[in-house]
Amino acid sequence: MKRVIVSAAFILAAVGTYAQQDLNSAADAVRYATDNLTGSARFRAMSGAFGAVGGDVSAMNVNPAGSAIFNYNTGTASLSNYSTSNESNYFGTKNTTNTNAFDLNQLGAVFVFSNANENAVMNKFTLGFNYENTNSFYNKMNARGTNPNNSIDQYFLRNANGIGNEGGIYLSTLQNAYFDELSFMNQQAYLGYNAYIFNPVTTDGNNSVYTSNVPNTGNYYHENYTSTRGYNGKMALNFATQIKQRFYLGANINFHFTDYVKTTSLYEDNNNPSGTGLQAIRFDNERYTYGGGFSLNLGGIVKITEQLRAGVAYESPTWYRLQDEITQRISSFCPECDANNISNDTFVTNPGITFVFDDHTIKTPSKWTGSLAYVFGRNGLISVDYSIKDFSKTEFRNARYEAINRELSDNMTVSGELRVGAEYRIKKFSLRGGYRFMESPYKDGRTMGDLTSYTGGLGYSFANSRIDLAYAWLQRKSDAPLLTSGFTDAARVTSTNNNVTLSYTIDL
């Protein structure tokens, strides 16, 4: 049995690589830089095209000047159902997984302070707050199929052999170091070594080159189950004012919260005709990311005429400070791998610890939004928003992420987002619809594809309150890698979301 004995020399060797290796990838930064349309039912039914409209609590997240459109103190609460269907295609095998979740996704209010002097420069100002779950992470995906080319051994070999001038890990370290004293990269090598996924070229303790123990003939059946849960939340504290009856200005201070748990179980077996070597592998991971961030919004709206409005808004980068924890376990089936223990065909390595990483900072890109709206008196309106965000500006702010930051700069691009919304009122009823299109933030347009969304809804007004219902459909295709490095084969996933939101609004 391979020993696990602490050694000061091996610990020093591990610490030397720790500063350069981590759990995170470019995709983790993109997750926090990508917006999702949430908010009140009225806001969602019109695809969030509220940059020049205002008058809805959720509109302050697009253009903070919109809060000054309110004439009365107003509060809104919203409940949403998220229904997600993921169809994966892995080497021609398709599989569909469905997820449903309920969430109290929005709660906010605006308080209006009017000036009785109609000739005053400042006609009114408003103070508001709004909390929204800006992204729900509740999701499941099960990709399975037969890979004719590659085994997941490439992931473990990449971490054992290193890449470029990184150099491989010493065999003596794999045989004698404690798991929790190793860098993340070397932990992956440790797991692969103890699962007999690879073998050293020589038995010398200074060996740092390894070869696969997985048969290189036949095909490899893969099944990857992924489950995520959690949320991104944002609390906006808002100030807005109306100037000279025609101009509206506003600002937000935003506090962000995130709580993200990802559980994966990756299985492989092969149909090697000889039936020798490593026969099956199961690799389990649970990752927990949590933390918070800060951002600012500035915006303005002008009444060009009584019917036509224009708006512009700026959202600063968000600075997140995040912490990661990971728990890992691996097992393998290899009847011939341990000559000293012929009665044991299954090998399980479960370190039984949660590895906690140093915290890190992510800076997401800023965003500009331009808006036009035409208001048909009290009968309805039509509104158009267009936003741009340069995703190549996404970056980790820690020195050890230089390689990932280069990857983000090289592979990401400017993404435009078009939102169109309309509302028509018939006495106490309101009919609403919208369209949303967001370009891929990736230059290749495939890693994460374009997003297309259609929305609709209705509302009913009481004496001083309103109830609204919205339905949103959206679809996006993306690549879902089974592992993050070395083994790059991915499932092609078509994600379809059907979301329903119910809101209650009261004017005081």
RAURSUL-V546680 format. One line per field, one symbol per residue. phi: phi as a letter, one per 20 degrees, with the letter a starting at -180 (. if undefined). psi: psi as a letter, one per 40 degrees, with the letter a starting at -180 (. if undefined). burial: b if it has 16 or more other C-alpha atoms within 10 Angstrom, else e. Layout:
# RAURSUL-V546680
phi = ???
psi = ???
burial = ???
This chain:
# RAURSUL-V546680
phi = .feccfbfffffffffeffdcbffcgffffgeeeececoffffffdlmecfdemmcgffffebfffffffdcgcccccccdddccddecclnedbdcdccbdbeebbabcddcedfefeffefacccbbbdcefbeefabbcdbrdeedcdfgffffgffembmefneefgfffecefgfeefggffffgffffemfccffceffefccccfdegedndcecccdcccbpadccddddcbbddlmcdccbbcddddccbcccdccddcccdggfmdmfdbcccdccdccbqbbbbcccabccefcfddccbbbcdfgddedccdcbccbcbbdbfdfcfebfededcddcgmcdedeffbdddeffbdcdbcbcdeleeracbcccdcbeffefbeedffdgffffffffdebfddcdcccbbcdcleecdcbabbccfffeffmdgcefdcbccarbbcdefcbbdcccccdbbbdbedffcebmedfceedddcdcdcccccccdd
psi = hhighihdddddddddedeeiidiiddddddeehiihaaidddddffegededaeideddddheeededieihiihiihihhhhhhhihhfehihhhiiiiihgehhiihhhhihdheeidhdiiihiihhigehhehiihhhiihhediieddddddddeaibediiiidddddeiideeiiddddddddddeefdiiidieidehfhiiiehheiaihhihhhhhiiaihihhhhihiihhfedhhiiiihhhiiihhhhhihhihiifhddfiahdiihhhihhhhiaiaiiiiiiihhhdaddhiiiiihhiihhhhiiiiihiiiiihgdedhdegeehehhhhgdfihhhiiiihhhiiihihiiiihhgbedaihihihiihgeeehiheidefdddddddddeiahhihhhhiihhhgbeihhiiiihhhiheideeddhaihhihiiiiihhadfiihihihhhiiiiihgidieichehiihhhhhhhhhhhihhhh.
burial = eeeeeeeeebbebbeebbebebeebbeebbebbeeeebbbbbbbbbbbbbbbbbbbbbbbbbbbbbbbbbbbbbbbbbbbbbbbbbbbbbbeebbbbbeeeeeebbbbbbbbbbeeeeeeebbbbbbbbbbbbbbbbbbbbbbbbbbeeebbbbbbbbbbbbeeeeebbbbbbbbbbbbebbbbbbbbbbbbbbbbbbbbeeeeeebbbbebbbbeeebbbbbbbbbbbbbbbbbbbbbbbbbeeebbbbbbbbbbbbbbbbbbbbbbbbebeeeebbbbbbbbebbbbbbbbbbbbbbbbbbeeeebbbbbbbbbbbbbbbbbbbbbbbbbbbbbbeeeeeeeeebebeeeeebeeeebbbbbbbbbbbbbbbbeeeebbbbbbbbbbbbbbbbbbeeebeebbeebbebbbbbbbbbbbbbbbeeeebbbbbbbbbbbbbbebebbbbbbbbbbbbbbeeeeebbbbbbbbbbbbbbbbbbbebbebbbbbbbbbbbbbbbbbbbe
